[in-house]
Amino acid sequence: MCELARVSRAGYYRSLATEEPGREEMETRAAIQQIAIEHKRRYGYRRVTFELRARGFAVNHKRVVRLMREDNLLAIGRRRFVLTTDSRHRFKVHLNLAARMELTGIDQLWVADITYIRLGGEFVYLAIVLDRFSRRALGWSLDRTLAARLPLSALRQAIAERQPAPGLVHHSDCGVQYACREYGELLEAHGIVPSMSRRANPYDNAVCESFMKTLKYEEIHCNRYDSLEELAAHMDEFIGEYYNHQRLHSALGYQTPARFEAALPRQNGRSAGLAATETMSFSGHREIYRSDVLVESGELMGSSPSHRHDESPTGYSPASCSPAELASASPASSDSEAQAVESQ
């Protein structure tokens, strides 16, 4: 557009800031979001400022810092050394149980995540809770902040919808919203076992990532929303009606999540998935602890453990794990192995 009008891009944005300051602000914030995503949040405000100027935006670094801080996009600083325990963390970081679960039905594993959505004049945030087995969206919530009340509202909706039996595993990242005391108390009150991915290991939450992509490509990017209330109405329609009851899911044999759950065999008037919570297993859990025991005894010194690096109990303090998690993740073994595990 600037080439056709024979004006500079910087001049265009200067005039836009004068005539429509709200629109110019959103254009700048959207460009910052795009740059942060392109560089995987490695860029600090200085590099983002230079990149914006190269794209024709007339901004200074102070404004960029303010906008990045408001949108939680400031780059994560490096630590001088990597901690091997979670003792300096304010909240508990629980074991990653989802990676080795073998699911046989619904309400065995729930996955949760948060994403941002751009409206006409602001950014808002969406929290979602999905059933990992059926891909059904159980709870969702919208808010203008990333406070703990956002995922708490989504979790309460999911619990009210399903009334899960004790033993359900809830998997998320280790962000402060999911690790905070209020969220942990709600999980504990309903007998739900927390599970968390480690940093830079998002693969166990890929179902949530896929859902967010579907939501944005098929709903968010196809419409324009001017208010949070308007977006909330569309979210209820898209998630509650279209995604759960009408949209065919390739991973479910091209069935809708609701139809897939309805087709599950029933036992004593309940879905087989609901009754299967007590029999779900964790594949490879013996190898997790056996490798640590052998390393302690010197038998595997110099060799790599057979488990994934984000699941080793030696990487995080056992104090951050509840007894129920340890009981479900570690098998009964010999006395010498049990003593070695306890020493960890």
CORCORWO-V592681 format. One line per field, one symbol per residue. ss: DSSP state (H for helix, E for strand, - for the rest). Layout:
ss: ???
This chain:
ss: -HHHH---HHHHHHHHHHH-HHHHHHHHHHHHHHHHHH------HHHHHHHHHH------HHHHHHHHHH---------------------------HHHEE------EEEEEEEEEE----EEEEEEEEE-----EEEEEEE----HHHHHHHHHHHHHHH------EEEE---HHHH-HHHHHHHHH---EEEE------HHHHHHHHHHHHHHHH-HHH-----HHHHHHHHHHHHHHHHHH---EHHH--E-HHHHHH---EE--EEHHHHHHHH-EE--HHHHHHHHHHHHH---------------HHH--HHH--HHHHHHH-----HHHHHHHHH-
